[in-house]
Amino acid sequence: MKAEPSGTVTDPQGSAQVVSMYVSERKIYARSVTGWFASWRWALVWLTQLLFYGLPWLSWNGRQAVLFDLLERRFYIGGWVFLPQDFVYLTGLLIVSALSLFLFTAVAGRLWCGYACPQTVYTEIFTWLERYIEGDRIQRMKLDASPWTFEKFSRHTFKQVAWLTFSLWTGFTFVGYFTPIQWLMFETLQLSLGAWEGFWILFYGFATYGNAGYLREQVCKYMCPYARFQSAMFDKDTLIISYDTERGEPRGSRPRSADPKALGKGSCVDCGLCVQVCPTGIDIRKGLQYECIGCAACIDVCDGVMAKMSYPPGLIRYDTQNGLAMGLSRGERWKRVLRPRVLAYGAVLLIIASGLFISLATRPSFRVDVVRDRGNLARMAQEGYIENVYRLQIQNASEAPERYRIEVDGVPGLKVVSRPEVSVGATQARWVAVSVQIPPQQASLVGFGAHPITFRIARLQTSSAEDAVNEKSTFLVPR
């Protein structure tokens, strides 16, 4: 039996074939690149990572500025305190994020993937560490192909240590959003870290190490679903990274001083650098491919080659399918941006984002839930008064203790006879039993049955202004 390069195994007589369903992925040695788009990509790497690693260490009102305390079920973001009942805001944020992704994709393709996706960002960081320790593309290829020596072992070891250290710090920072990071650091240094915190630090550290260090482009090509359904958001007026076939073909090498027209060639010198810098290993000259993450590294390197050849830039550029087919100018391409799909995404995004912002801006500082006492719906109190008992849950979403006044309205003569004022601690919830009574003469006037009433719970302040919440319920008058 012998193995063919394609993965098919045949016997010497060729009478039987065994087709392998697995073909090992070749390792991609991406070449470093500089340019306008590379600068933007690194600017976003710095911005996203400064936010990610820096936010847990910021303080606000004596506590961590951004903290998702799962044990206490309190979620702090700056001056906002969210309770589990505020889950609707997370839903709104996810909807806004999804619509933003749809809008950006319809306008300019995979901008998220190329510049801000965590997989792209951490792969960029890990690749930089790899280049710093082992050298650029050719050096890494030679190092991997060489026999094991002390230099090769030390470089590989140093790289693995750097990757693991960065990965564990990433996992530590991630857990620091759910456990106060200063306490987490103290527990780590004291070697008394809890089992769950230790597990999640190792879990997210290993995920970062594996995805950014080894899987890399395979996450984008095979594991990420966005690569599969992105085409549903593309159309012929979407800006994508494109190779100008009409200008570039026929491709071929030539001296710098040669006139390509005299040689019957296009602008592409067939240097292959656009393939060498691609993190997913594709050839952009073959057209749009789902593996392309839109990082624009091929644009930067091709523009550099065009400059050396004294050719105009833009052989590989952001363009649209209609722009390439119809020879549209830059202004004509941008006029097509405001098409119905983009306007629809933008309008829906604006409405939902505005609603979410207004809801957050006008969000009350406390919540109230009213529950009738199921054990005793109505009873006769002293002097013939009719009494109903309610349980009020007052949730204080502010970071200071508050005092509230409870009032009731809806039936003449109705009044609160117990706990007209109550105190609730900072970011705490408290259940309060409240008795409400009506005089016997008023009860006879309104008649028996259930009557709608409204509880008004007001937050007392030193000034004359006060916040209030109204909650509806019913008052039961028995026969």
C-alpha positions in Angstrom: 0.0 0.0 0.0 1.2 3.5 -0.7 -0.2 6.9 0.2 -0.9 9.5 -2.4 -0.5 13.2 -1.6 -4.2 13.8 -1.8 -4.9 11.5 1.1 -5.9 8.5 -1.1 -4.3 5.2 -0.3 -3.9 2.6 -3.1 -2.4 -0.9 -3.3 0.4 -1.7 -5.9 -2.1 -3.2 -8.3 -4.4 -0.2 -8.0 -7.4 -2.5 -7.4 -8.5 -0.9 -4.1 -8.6 2.6 -2.8 -9.0 3.9 0.7 -9.9 7.6 0.8 -8.8 9.4 4.0 -11.4 11.7 5.4 -8.8 13.7 7.4 -6.1 15.8 5.9 -3.8 17.5 8.3 -3.7 21.3 8.0 -0.4 22.8 6.9 1.1 25.3 9.3 0.7 28.9 8.2 3.8 31.1 8.7 2.3 34.6 8.3 4.8 37.3 7.3 4.8 40.5 9.3 3.5 43.6 7.5 3.3 47.3 8.0 1.0 49.8 6.6 -2.1 51.9 7.1 -4.5 49.0 7.9 -1.9 47.3 10.1 -1.6 50.4 12.1 -5.4 50.5 12.6 -5.4 46.9 13.6 -2.7 47.4 16.2 -4.5 50.6 17.5 -7.6 48.5 18.1 -5.5 45.8 19.8 -4.1 48.3 22.2 -7.5 49.9 22.8 -9.4 46.7 23.4 -6.7 45.2 25.7 -6.2 48.4 27.7 -9.9 48.3 28.4 -10.0 44.6 29.1 -7.0 44.5 31.4 -7.5 47.9 33.0 -11.2 48.1 33.8 -11.1 45.6 36.7 -8.5 47.7 38.5 -10.6 50.9 38.4 -12.5 51.9 41.5 -15.9 53.6 41.9 -17.4 54.7 45.2 -15.0 52.4 47.1 -15.7 49.3 45.1 -14.6 47.8 41.7 -15.9 49.9 38.8 -16.9 47.0 36.7 -17.9 43.9 38.7 -20.4 41.1 38.0 -21.0 39.7 41.5 -22.8 36.4 40.8 -22.9 35.4 44.5 -24.6 38.6 45.6 -26.5 38.9 42.3 -25.3 42.5 41.9 -23.8 43.8 38.7 -21.9 47.0 38.8 -20.9 49.1 35.8 -19.7 52.5 36.8 -22.4 54.3 38.7 -25.1 51.8 37.6 -26.1 48.9 39.8 -28.1 46.1 38.0 -30.2 43.4 39.7 -31.3 40.1 38.1 -34.6 41.8 37.2 -32.6 44.1 34.9 -31.8 41.2 32.5 -33.8 43.0 29.8 -30.9 45.5 29.5 -28.6 42.6 28.6 -31.1 41.5 26.0 -31.2 45.0 24.5 -27.4 45.2 24.5 -27.1 41.8 22.6 -29.7 43.0 20.1 -27.8 46.2 19.5 -24.6 44.3 19.1 -26.1 41.9 16.6 -27.7 44.7 14.5 -24.4 46.6 14.6 -22.7 43.5 13.2 -25.3 43.2 10.5 -24.9 46.9 9.6 -21.1 46.9 9.5 -21.1 43.7 7.5 -23.5 45.0 4.9 -21.4 48.1 4.5 -17.8 46.9 4.6 -17.7 43.1 5.1 -16.0 41.4 8.1 -14.7 44.6 9.9 -15.4 42.9 13.2 -13.4 39.8 12.3 -10.4 41.7 10.9 -10.0 44.3 13.6 -11.8 43.7 16.9 -12.7 40.0 17.3 -11.0 38.5 20.3 -9.7 35.6 18.2 -8.0 38.1 15.8 -6.7 40.3 18.6 -5.1 37.5 20.6 -3.8 35.8 17.5 -2.1 39.1 16.6 -0.5 39.3 20.1 0.6 35.7 20.1 2.0 36.0 16.6 4.0 39.1 17.7 5.4 37.2 20.6 6.4 34.4 18.3 8.1 36.8 15.9 9.9 38.5 18.7 11.3 35.2 20.0 11.7 33.1 16.9 12.0 35.6 14.1 9.9 36.4 11.1 8.5 34.0 8.6 11.6 32.6 6.9 13.4 32.3 10.3 10.5 30.4 11.8 10.3 28.1 8.9 14.0 27.3 9.0 13.9 26.9 12.8 11.0 24.4 12.6 12.7 22.4 9.8 16.1 22.2 11.6 17.1 19.4 13.9 16.7 19.9 17.6 19.5 21.9 19.1 19.9 23.9 22.3 19.0 27.1 20.5 15.8 25.6 19.0 14.8 24.1 22.4 15.4 27.4 24.2 13.5 29.5 21.7 10.5 27.1 21.7 10.6 26.9 25.5 10.8 30.7 25.9 7.9 31.1 23.4 5.7 28.6 25.3 6.5 30.3 28.7 5.6 33.7 27.2 2.3 32.3 25.7 1.4 30.5 29.0 2.1 33.5 31.1 0.0 35.8 28.9 -2.8 33.2 28.8 -2.9 32.8 32.6 -3.0 36.6 33.1 -5.8 36.8 30.6 -7.8 34.1 32.5 -7.0 35.8 35.8 -8.3 39.2 34.4 -11.4 37.5 33.1 -12.3 36.0 36.4 -11.5 39.4 38.0 -14.7 40.7 36.4 -16.7 38.2 38.5 -14.6 38.1 41.7 -13.1 41.4 43.1 -9.7 41.4 41.4 -7.8 42.8 44.3 -9.1 40.1 46.6 -8.3 37.6 43.8 -4.8 38.8 43.5 -4.3 38.6 47.3 -5.7 35.0 47.4 -3.4 34.0 44.5 -0.3 35.4 46.1 -1.2 33.7 49.4 -1.7 30.4 47.4 -5.2 30.1 49.0 -7.3 30.6 45.8 -10.7 28.9 45.8 -11.3 25.9 43.7 -13.8 27.5 41.4 -11.7 30.6 40.8 -8.7 28.5 40.1 -10.6 26.3 37.7 -12.0 29.2 35.7 -8.6 30.9 35.5 -7.0 27.7 34.1 -10.0 27.1 31.8 -10.0 30.5 30.2 -6.2 30.6 30.2 -6.1 27.3 28.4 -8.7 28.5 25.9 -6.7 31.6 25.1 -3.5 29.5 24.8 -5.1 26.9 22.5 -7.1 29.2 20.3 -4.5 32.0 19.8 -1.4 29.8 19.9 -2.3 26.8 17.9 -5.8 26.8 16.4 -5.6 30.3 15.1 -7.1 30.4 11.5 -8.9 27.1 12.1 -11.2 28.8 14.6 -12.1 31.4 11.9 -12.5 28.8 9.2 -14.2 25.9 10.9 -15.4 26.8 14.4 -16.8 30.3 14.0 -20.4 30.2 12.5 -20.0 33.8 11.2 -17.8 32.6 8.4 -20.7 30.4 7.1 -23.6 32.9 7.2 -21.7 36.1 6.4 -22.7 35.8 2.7 -26.3 36.3 3.6 -25.4 39.9 4.6 -23.3 40.6 1.6 -24.5 42.0 -1.7 -22.8 43.4 -4.8 -22.4 46.9 -3.1 -20.7 45.6 0.0 -17.1 46.8 0.4 -14.8 43.7 0.4 -11.1 43.2 -0.1 -10.8 42.7 -3.8 -8.1 42.0 -6.4 -8.5 44.0 -9.6 -8.2 41.2 -12.1 -8.5 43.5 -15.1 -5.5 45.6 -14.0 -3.4 42.8 -12.5 -3.6 40.1 -15.2 -1.7 38.5 -16.8 0.6 38.4 -13.8 4.3 37.7 -13.9 7.7 38.9 -12.7 9.6 41.6 -14.5 12.5 44.1 -13.8 11.5 47.4 -12.2 12.4 49.4 -15.2 10.4 47.3 -17.6 7.1 48.6 -19.1 4.4 46.0 -18.2 2.4 46.9 -21.3 5.3 46.3 -23.6 5.7 42.9 -22.0 2.0 42.2 -22.3 1.6 41.9 -18.5 -0.6 43.4 -15.8 0.5 45.2 -12.7 0.7 42.0 -10.5 4.4 40.9 -10.3 3.3 37.5 -8.9 5.5 38.0 -5.8 3.2 35.9 -3.6 3.5 38.3 -0.7 -0.3 38.7 -0.4 -0.5 35.0 0.3 2.5 35.1 2.8 0.9 37.8 5.0 -2.6 36.3 5.0 -3.3 34.8 8.5 -5.7 32.2 7.0 -3.4 31.3 4.1 -5.7 32.2 1.2 -4.8 33.7 -2.2 -7.0 36.9 -2.5 -6.3 36.8 -6.3 -8.7 33.9 -6.6 -11.6 36.1 -5.6 -13.9 36.4 -2.5 -13.5 33.4 -0.1 -15.3 32.7 3.1 -11.9 32.2 4.9 -11.0 35.9 4.4 -11.4 37.7 7.7 -10.9 41.2 6.2 -7.7 42.1 8.0 -6.4 43.9 4.9 -2.8 42.7 5.4 -2.7 41.9 1.7 -3.7 45.5 0.8 -0.8 46.9 2.9 1.8 44.5 1.5 0.6 44.9 -2.1 0.6 48.7 -1.9 4.2 48.4 -0.7 5.2 46.4 -3.8 3.3 48.8 -6.1 5.3 51.7 -4.6 8.6 49.9 -5.2 7.6 49.2 -8.8 6.5 52.8 -9.2 2.9 51.6 -10.0 -0.2 53.3 -8.6 -1.5 51.6 -5.4 -4.9 49.8 -5.2 -4.3 46.6 -7.1 -5.7 44.9 -4.0 -8.2 47.3 -2.3 -11.5 47.7 -0.6 -14.0 47.7 -3.4 -17.4 46.3 -4.3 -18.4 43.7 -6.9 -20.4 46.3 -8.8 -17.4 48.7 -8.5 -15.0 46.3 -10.1 -17.5 45.2 -12.8 -18.7 48.7 -13.7 -15.5 50.6 -13.0 -17.1 52.9 -10.4 -15.2 55.7 -8.9 -14.8 56.0 -5.1 -17.5 58.6 -4.9 -19.9 56.5 -6.9 -19.2 53.5 -4.7 -20.0 55.5 -1.5 -23.2 56.7 -3.0 -24.4 53.1 -3.1 -23.7 52.7 0.6 -27.1 54.2 1.5 -29.1 51.4 0.0 -32.4 50.0 1.4 -30.7 47.2 3.4 -28.2 49.6 5.1 -31.0 52.1 5.8 -33.2 49.4 7.3 -30.4 48.1 9.6 -29.5 51.7 10.6 -33.0 52.7 11.4 -33.8 49.7 13.5 -30.4 50.0 15.3 -31.0 53.7 16.0 -34.5 53.0 17.4 -33.5 50.2 19.7 -30.3 51.9 20.8 -32.2 55.1 21.6 -34.8 53.2 23.5 -32.2 51.4 25.5 -30.3 54.6 26.3 -33.5 56.4 27.3 -34.6 53.5 29.5 -31.2 53.5 31.2 -31.3 57.3 31.7 -34.8 57.3 33.2 -34.3 54.0 35.2 -35.7 54.4 38.7 -33.3 54.0 41.6 -35.5 51.4 43.2 -38.1 48.8 42.4 -41.2 47.6 44.2 -43.2 44.4 43.9 -46.6 44.1 45.7 -47.9 40.6 46.7 -51.1 40.0 48.6 -50.9 37.9 51.7 -52.3 34.6 50.6 -52.9 33.3 54.2 -55.5 36.0 55.0 -57.1 37.9 52.1 -59.2 40.1 54.3 -60.1 40.3 58.0 -62.1 42.3 60.5 -59.9 44.5 62.8 -60.7 46.5 65.9 -63.8 48.8 65.8 -65.0 47.2 62.6 -62.2 48.2 60.3 -61.6 46.0 57.2 -57.9 45.1 56.9 -55.9 43.6 54.0 -52.3 42.6 54.4 -49.7 42.9 51.6 -46.0 42.0 51.2 -43.9 44.7 49.5 -40.5 43.9 48.2 -38.5 47.1 47.9 -35.2 46.8 45.9 -32.8 49.6 46.4 -30.5 49.9 43.3 -28.5 52.8 44.7 -25.2 52.5 46.6 -26.5 54.4 49.7 -29.0 53.4 52.3 -32.5 54.9 51.5 -35.7 55.5 53.4 -39.1 55.2 51.7 -42.6 56.3 52.6 -45.5 54.0 51.7 -48.9 55.4 50.8 -52.0 53.9 49.3 -54.9 55.4 47.3 -57.9 54.2 45.2 -60.6 53.7 47.9 -62.0 56.6 50.1 -60.7 56.3 53.7 -58.0 53.8 52.8 -54.8 54.2 54.8 -51.6 52.4 55.8 -51.6 51.4 59.5 -48.3 49.7 59.8 -44.8 50.6 58.5 -45.6 53.8 56.7 -41.9 54.4 56.4 -39.1 51.8 55.9 -35.3 51.8 55.4 -33.5 49.6 52.9 -29.7 49.2 52.8 -27.5 50.0 49.8 -28.0 47.7 46.9 -30.3 45.5 49.0 -33.8 44.1 48.8 -36.2 44.0 51.7 -39.6 42.4 52.2 -42.1 44.5 54.2 -45.5 43.4 55.6 -48.0 46.3 55.2 -51.4 46.4 56.7 -54.0 48.6 54.9 -57.4 49.4 56.5 -60.7 51.0 55.6 -63.3 52.4 58.1 -66.5 50.3 58.4 -68.7 53.2 57.1 -66.6 53.5 54.0 -66.6 49.7 53.5 -70.4 49.8 53.4 -70.4 52.6 50.8 -68.0 51.0 48.4 -69.6 47.6 48.7 -68.1 44.1 48.9 -65.7 42.7 46.3 -62.2 43.5 45.0 -61.5 47.2 44.5 -58.4 48.5 42.6 -55.9 50.4 44.7 -52.5 51.9 44.0 -49.5 51.8 46.3 -47.2 54.8 46.1 -43.7 54.3 47.4 -41.6 57.4 47.6 -37.9 57.8 48.2 -37.4 60.4 51.0 -34.7 62.9 50.4 -33.4 66.0 52.2 -34.7 68.2 49.4 -38.4 68.6 48.5 -38.0 66.5 45.4 -38.7 62.8 45.7 -38.7 59.8 43.5 -41.8 57.6 43.5 -43.0 54.3 42.1 -46.7 53.4 41.7 -47.8 49.7 41.9 -51.3 48.5 41.4 -53.1 45.9 43.5 -56.7 45.2 44.9 -58.4 45.7 48.2 -60.9 43.0 49.1 -64.1 43.9 51.1 -65.8 40.7 52.3 -69.6 40.2 52.5 
